[in-house]
Amino acid sequence: MKKVEKAGVEGIKRKRKPFGISPEDFFKEGEVLRKQYSSLIDNPEPGRVVIIPSVSYGLANAINNLHYKDGEVLLCDEQFPSNVYPWWRLKEKGFTVKTISPGEGENRGERWNNKILESINDQTRVVSIGHIHWSDGTLFQLDKIRVRLDEVGGLLIIDGTQSVGALPFSVNKIRPDALICAGYKWLLGPYSIGMAYYGPAFDNGIPLEDNWINRLESNDFSQLINYQENYRELSLRYEVGEHSNFILVPMLHKAINQLIKWKPENIQIYTKELMKNATDQLVELGYRIEDEKFRANHMFGVRLPKSVDVETLKQSLHQNRVSVSIRGDAVRLAPNVYNDEMDVRKLLKAMKEPIFASKH
């Protein structure tokens, strides 16, 4: 958004005059951002929210502080790499990393959710999953997964990058042990900043780095050489060094403030209404789209009929100046509030042309 861009420019100008930055400024805007983000995700404890540079960083903090010696980690098939590679390190320690696939056939979303629930057993230590799948928007029933994990004593770690900001999420309801989210996607913020929530399972852990600002009483600059054994409260030990970023923090601040005004539930309503006619037409043409109960409205996959190949569709999309993502065998559509009916008409034209061409 333009207001996010403006905040970044103002942050750069501010750094031009560093003598205007006070000790309080190293903490003030970060505290505001924590409270803002907590409001967005229905989290009653802002001290459990920290600023991170990336999803892989946030996951590493969690993985390094698991209180298990062995067992199973469950992941989804074709999950985003940043939520796969960090877990592979546990194989060296005797853990099993198991991937759950939906399999072939109808009712893909429902089958996938059922398979995840069926795979959780007494050996399950962690389910690490998105709220929706990054390639096709499949909606995972996190509340049911949470209940099943409670029965076996496992942890629920969520990558919220593709959902938080556009899809309602409640820490109170889902009770994740960790929620990791990059800021540059549906939070509409800049690159290289994100937010992480860590629940009680990670209290008293060892952070990735021992920076000065995460220690107790670090806000008293005159006492910094009186080194502290203890960290700041709750999860603040896990924040990245230099998290007082005077450029990126104000940008994400502006973005989240706008999302709170819009409300994620309204984004879901808008995108559903915007795409309803288009999805009906695409299904009639032979494209396959997941049932509404098992997909998000702001991001979902469209699978091609046999008569259309991916390269032909790519050419048609390019010629019609339509930007989408190809993820595996799905065309990922990601409408948001900046899209309108004209955009949808262009999309339909681009996806109809290969169908008509195959018939002549």
C-alpha positions, 0 to 999 in steps of 0.5 A: 500500500502507498501508506506502507511505502510512505512509512518506509521512506520516512524511516529512511529519512529518520535514519539520516538523522540518528541523533534524533532517535532516543533510547525509548525509540528502540522499544516503543514501536515494537511494543505497538506492533506486538499489540497490533498483531495480537489484536489481529490474531486474537492473542491476549498476551502481546509478550508472546509475539516477537519480531523475526526476519523470516519463517525459517528463523521463527521455525528454528527457534521452535525446533531448537527448543522441542522437549522431545528426544524422538518421535514423529513430525507430520508435514503436508505433502508439497509444503513450502520449503521453509517449513520442510528443510528445518525439520529435516535436521531432526532426522539426525537426532532420531526423529521421523519426518512423515509427509501426509499426501491427499492422494488422488480423486474427488473431495481432496480437501476432506480426504487430506484433513482426514488423513492428517487426523488419522496419522496422529498417534502416540508417537506424534510430537509435532504437526507443522502445517499451514492454515491453508496449503500454499499451492492450492489454498486447501483449508486445514481444520486446525481446531480438530487437529489441535484436539487430536494433538491434545490427546497424544501430547503433541505440538501444533506449529503453524505457518500463517504466511499464506493466511494471516491478514486475509483469513481470520485466525484466533490464538484463543480458539486454535491454541497453537504452540507456535504461529510463524508468519512472514510479513510480506504476503497477506500482512501486506508488509515489507520483505525481511520482517515477520511475526512469531507467536510462541506459546507456553511450550517454549517458555524458558527456551534458548534463543537462536541468538543472544542479543542485548535487547532481549535481556532483562532491563535492556531498556536502561542504556546506562546499565547495559554493562551490568550483564543480565542472566535473565531474559525479558518476559514471556517469549521476547527472548526469541526476537531477532537482533536489531528488531527495533528496525526503524524502517521495516517496523513502521511499514508493517505497523501501517499495514497491520493497522489497515488490516485491522480496519478492513478485518480479515472476515470482510476480505473473505466475504469480498473475495468470495463474492468477487470470484463466485461467478468466475469459479462457476464458469471455470468448473463448467469449462472443465477446470477443477476447484476444491469445495468451498468448505475446504478452501480459502476465498483469498487463495485457491487452486484451479486444476486444468482439464486434460485438454489444456496444457500448462504452457498453453495456459501460461501463454494465454495468461501472459498475452492477457496480462494476467498474473497468477502463480503456477504451483505444482499442477494447480493454477493458484489464484489469489484475489484481494481487495485491490482486484475488481470485476474487470480483473476477473473478466480478464482472468476468465478470458485468459482461461477460456481461450485454451479451452476454445483453441483445443476444440478447433 
